[in-house]
Amino acid sequence: MLGATSHSPLSIEQELKWIDDHVDGKPYGLDVLIPENISTAGEKDVTWKSLERRISPEHRAFTKNLLKKHALS
């Protein structure tokens, strides 16, 4: 399990490559934390859709490419 909370996209990619090179094809996880109480503190009427709109196209593309690269999608 890689705890990715403090990693940048580049360092996540580097760490995943290292893991891939050392786990002999065994499964592993990537733990990403998004504390709800921090991202929505003081807001009212927060919905799944309103939170979803906050995710940038760049982050969506990064995530999609990361999943594709590691055959997870």
C-alpha distances in whole Angstrom, upper triangle without the diagonal:
4,6,9,12,14,14,16,16,18,15,12,14,14,11,10,13,13,10,12,15,13,11,15,14,11,9,6,4,6,7,10,13,17,19,22,24,24,24,27,29,32,32,34,34,31,30,27,29,30,26,25,28,27,24,25,26,25,21,22,23,20,17,20,20,16,16,19,18,15,17,15,19
4,6,9,11,10,13,13,14,11,9,11,12,8,8,12,11,9,12,14,13,13,16,15,14,12,8,6,5,6,9,12,15,17,21,23,22,22,26,27,31,31,33,33,30,29,26,28,28,25,24,27,25,22,23,24,22,19,20,21,17,15,18,18,14,15,18,17,14,17,16,19
4,6,8,8,12,13,14,12,9,13,13,10,11,15,14,12,15,18,17,16,20,19,17,15,11,9,6,5,7,9,12,14,18,20,19,19,22,24,28,28,30,30,27,27,24,26,26,23,22,25,23,20,22,23,21,18,19,21,17,16,19,19,16,16,20,19,17,20,18,21
4,6,5,8,9,11,9,7,10,12,9,10,14,14,13,15,18,18,18,21,20,19,16,13,10,7,6,5,8,11,14,17,19,18,17,21,23,26,26,29,29,25,25,23,24,24,20,20,22,20,17,18,20,18,14,16,18,14,13,16,17,13,15,18,17,16,19,17,19
4,6,9,11,13,11,10,13,15,13,14,17,17,17,19,22,22,21,25,24,22,20,16,13,10,7,5,6,8,11,14,16,14,14,18,19,23,23,26,27,23,23,21,23,22,19,19,21,18,16,18,20,18,15,17,19,16,14,18,19,16,17,21,20,19,22,20,22
4,7,10,12,9,9,13,14,12,14,17,17,17,20,22,22,22,26,25,24,22,18,16,12,11,9,9,11,13,17,18,16,16,20,21,24,25,28,29,25,26,24,26,25,21,21,23,20,18,19,21,18,16,18,20,16,16,20,20,17,19,22,21,21,24,22,24
4,7,8,6,6,9,10,9,11,14,14,15,17,19,20,20,24,23,22,20,17,15,11,11,9,11,13,16,19,21,18,18,22,23,27,27,30,31,27,27,25,26,25,22,21,23,20,17,18,19,16,14,17,17,14,14,17,17,14,17,20,18,18,21,20,22
4,5,5,6,9,10,10,12,14,15,16,18,20,21,22,25,24,24,22,19,17,13,13,11,13,14,17,20,22,19,18,22,24,27,27,30,31,27,27,25,25,24,21,21,21,18,16,15,17,13,11,15,15,11,12,16,15,13,16,19,17,18,21,20,21
4,6,5,6,9,10,11,12,14,15,16,18,20,21,23,22,22,20,18,16,12,13,12,14,15,19,21,23,21,20,23,25,29,28,31,31,27,27,24,24,24,21,19,20,18,15,14,14,11,9,12,12,8,9,12,11,10,13,15,14,15,18,17,18
4,5,5,6,9,10,11,13,14,15,17,19,20,22,22,22,21,19,17,14,16,15,17,19,22,24,27,24,23,27,29,32,32,34,34,31,30,28,28,28,24,23,24,21,18,17,17,13,12,15,14,10,12,15,13,11,15,16,14,15,18,19,20
4,5,5,6,8,10,10,12,14,15,17,18,21,21,21,19,17,15,13,14,13,16,18,21,24,26,24,23,27,29,32,32,35,35,31,31,29,29,29,25,24,25,23,20,19,20,16,15,17,17,13,14,17,15,13,16,18,15,15,19,19,21
4,5,5,6,9,10,10,12,14,15,16,19,18,18,16,13,12,9,11,11,14,16,19,22,24,23,22,25,27,31,31,33,33,29,29,26,27,27,23,22,24,21,18,18,18,15,13,15,15,11,11,14,13,10,12,15,13,12,16,16,18
4,6,5,6,9,10,10,12,14,15,18,17,17,16,14,13,11,14,14,17,19,22,25,28,26,25,28,30,34,33,36,35,32,31,28,28,28,25,23,25,23,19,19,18,15,14,15,14,10,11,13,11,8,11,13,10,10,14,14,17
4,6,5,6,9,10,11,13,15,17,17,18,17,15,15,13,15,16,19,21,25,27,30,28,27,31,33,36,36,38,38,35,34,31,32,32,28,27,28,26,23,22,22,19,17,19,18,14,15,17,14,12,14,16,13,13,17,17,20
4,5,5,6,9,10,11,12,15,15,15,14,12,12,10,13,14,17,20,23,26,28,27,26,30,32,35,35,37,38,34,33,30,31,31,28,27,28,26,23,23,23,20,18,20,19,15,15,17,16,12,14,16,14,13,16,17,19
4,5,5,6,8,10,10,13,12,13,12,10,10,9,12,13,17,20,23,26,29,27,26,30,32,36,35,37,37,33,32,29,30,31,27,25,27,26,22,22,22,19,17,18,17,14,13,15,13,10,11,13,11,9,13,13,16
4,5,5,6,9,10,12,12,13,13,12,13,12,16,17,21,23,27,29,32,31,30,33,35,39,39,41,40,36,35,32,33,34,30,28,30,28,25,25,24,21,19,20,19,15,15,17,14,11,13,14,10,10,13,15,17
4,5,5,6,9,11,12,13,14,12,13,13,16,18,21,24,27,30,33,31,31,34,36,40,40,42,42,38,37,34,35,36,32,31,33,31,27,27,27,24,22,23,22,18,18,20,18,14,16,17,14,13,16,17,20
4,5,5,6,9,9,10,10,8,10,11,14,16,20,23,26,29,31,30,30,33,35,39,39,41,40,37,36,32,34,35,31,30,32,30,27,27,27,24,22,23,22,19,18,19,17,14,15,16,14,11,15,15,19
4,5,6,7,7,8,9,9,11,12,16,18,22,25,28,31,33,33,32,35,37,41,40,42,42,38,36,33,34,35,32,30,32,31,27,27,27,24,22,22,21,18,17,18,16,13,13,14,11,9,12,13,17
4,6,7,8,11,12,12,15,16,19,21,25,28,31,34,36,35,35,38,40,44,44,46,45,41,40,37,38,39,35,33,35,34,30,30,30,27,25,26,24,21,20,21,19,16,17,17,14,12,15,17,20
4,6,8,9,11,11,14,15,18,21,25,28,31,34,36,35,35,38,40,44,44,46,45,42,40,37,39,40,36,35,37,35,32,32,32,29,27,27,26,23,22,23,21,18,19,20,17,14,17,18,22
4,6,5,8,8,12,14,17,20,24,27,30,32,35,35,34,37,39,43,43,44,44,40,39,36,37,38,35,33,36,35,31,32,31,29,27,27,26,23,22,23,21,18,18,19,16,13,15,16,20
4,6,9,11,14,17,20,23,27,30,33,35,38,38,37,40,42,46,46,47,46,43,41,38,39,40,37,35,38,37,33,34,33,31,29,28,27,25,23,24,22,19,18,19,17,14,15,17,20
4,6,9,13,15,19,21,25,28,31,33,36,36,35,38,41,44,43,45,44,40,38,35,36,38,35,32,35,34,31,31,30,29,26,26,25,22,21,21,19,17,15,16,14,11,12,13,17
4,7,10,13,17,20,23,26,29,31,34,34,34,37,39,42,42,43,42,38,37,33,35,37,33,32,34,34,30,31,31,29,27,26,26,23,21,21,21,17,16,17,16,12,13,13,17
4,7,10,13,17,20,23,26,28,31,31,30,33,35,39,38,39,38,35,33,29,31,33,30,28,31,30,27,28,28,27,24,23,23,21,18,19,18,15,13,15,15,11,11,11,14
4,7,10,13,16,20,22,25,28,28,27,30,32,36,35,37,36,32,31,28,30,31,27,26,29,28,25,26,26,25,22,21,22,19,17,18,18,14,13,16,15,11,13,11,15
4,6,10,13,16,19,21,24,24,24,26,28,32,31,33,32,29,27,24,26,27,24,23,26,25,22,23,24,22,19,19,20,17,14,16,16,13,12,15,15,12,13,11,14
4,6,10,13,16,18,21,21,20,23,26,29,29,30,30,26,25,22,24,25,21,20,23,21,19,20,21,19,16,16,17,14,12,14,15,11,11,15,14,12,14,12,15
4,7,10,13,15,18,18,18,20,22,26,26,28,27,24,23,20,23,23,19,19,22,20,18,20,21,20,16,17,18,16,13,16,17,14,14,17,17,15,17,15,17
4,7,10,12,15,15,14,17,19,23,23,25,25,21,20,18,20,20,16,16,19,16,14,16,18,17,13,14,16,14,12,15,16,14,14,18,18,16,18,16,17
4,6,9,12,11,11,14,16,20,20,22,22,18,18,16,19,19,15,15,18,16,14,17,19,18,15,16,19,17,14,18,19,17,17,21,22,20,22,19,20
4,6,9,8,8,11,13,16,16,18,18,15,15,14,16,15,11,13,15,13,12,15,18,17,14,15,18,17,15,18,20,18,19,22,23,22,24,21,21
4,6,6,6,9,10,14,14,16,17,14,15,14,17,16,12,14,17,14,15,18,21,21,17,19,22,20,19,22,24,22,22,26,27,26,27,24,25
4,5,5,6,8,11,11,13,13,10,12,11,14,13,10,13,15,13,14,17,20,21,18,19,22,22,20,22,25,24,23,27,28,27,29,25,25
4,6,6,5,9,10,12,14,11,13,14,17,15,12,16,17,15,17,20,23,24,21,22,26,25,23,26,28,27,27,31,32,31,32,29,29
4,6,5,9,10,13,15,13,15,15,17,15,13,16,17,14,15,18,22,22,19,21,24,23,22,25,27,26,26,30,31,30,32,29,29
4,6,9,9,12,13,10,12,13,14,12,9,12,13,10,12,15,18,19,16,18,21,20,19,22,25,24,24,28,29,28,30,27,27
4,6,5,8,10,7,10,11,13,11,9,12,13,11,14,17,20,21,19,20,24,23,22,25,27,27,27,30,32,31,32,29,29
4,6,9,12,10,13,15,17,14,13,16,17,15,17,20,23,24,22,23,27,26,25,28,31,30,30,33,35,34,36,32,32
4,7,10,10,14,16,18,15,14,18,18,16,19,22,25,27,25,26,29,29,28,31,33,33,33,36,38,37,39,36,35
4,7,7,10,13,14,11,11,15,15,14,17,20,23,25,23,24,27,28,27,29,32,31,31,34,36,36,37,34,33
4,6,9,13,14,11,12,16,16,15,19,22,25,27,25,25,29,30,28,30,33,33,33,36,38,38,38,35,34
4,6,10,11,9,11,14,14,15,18,21,24,26,24,24,28,29,27,29,32,32,31,34,36,36,36,33,32
4,7,8,6,7,10,11,11,14,18,20,23,21,20,24,25,23,25,28,28,28,30,33,33,33,30,28
4,5,5,6,8,10,11,14,17,19,22,20,19,22,24,22,23,26,26,26,28,31,31,30,27,26
4,6,5,6,9,10,11,15,17,19,17,16,19,21,18,19,23,23,22,25,27,27,27,23,22
4,5,5,6,9,10,13,15,18,16,15,18,20,18,19,22,23,22,24,27,27,27,24,22
4,5,5,7,10,13,15,18,16,15,19,20,19,20,24,24,24,26,29,29,29,26,25
4,5,5,7,11,14,16,14,13,17,18,16,18,21,21,21,24,26,26,27,24,22
4,5,6,9,11,13,12,10,14,15,14,15,18,19,18,21,23,24,24,21,19
4,6,8,10,13,12,11,14,16,15,16,19,20,20,22,25,26,26,23,22
4,6,9,11,10,11,14,15,15,16,19,20,20,22,24,25,26,24,22
4,7,8,7,7,10,11,11,13,15,16,17,19,20,21,22,20,19
4,5,5,6,9,10,11,12,14,15,17,18,20,21,23,21,20
4,5,5,6,9,10,10,12,14,15,16,18,20,21,19,18
4,5,5,6,9,10,11,12,14,15,16,18,20,19,18
4,5,5,6,8,10,10,12,14,15,17,18,17,16
4,5,5,6,9,10,11,12,14,16,16,15,13
4,5,5,6,8,10,10,12,14,15,14,13
4,6,5,6,9,10,10,12,14,13,13
4,5,5,6,9,10,11,12,11,10
4,5,5,6,9,10,10,9,8
4,5,5,6,9,10,10,9
4,5,5,6,9,8,9
4,6,5,6,5,6
4,5,5,6,5
4,6,8,9
4,6,8
4,6
4
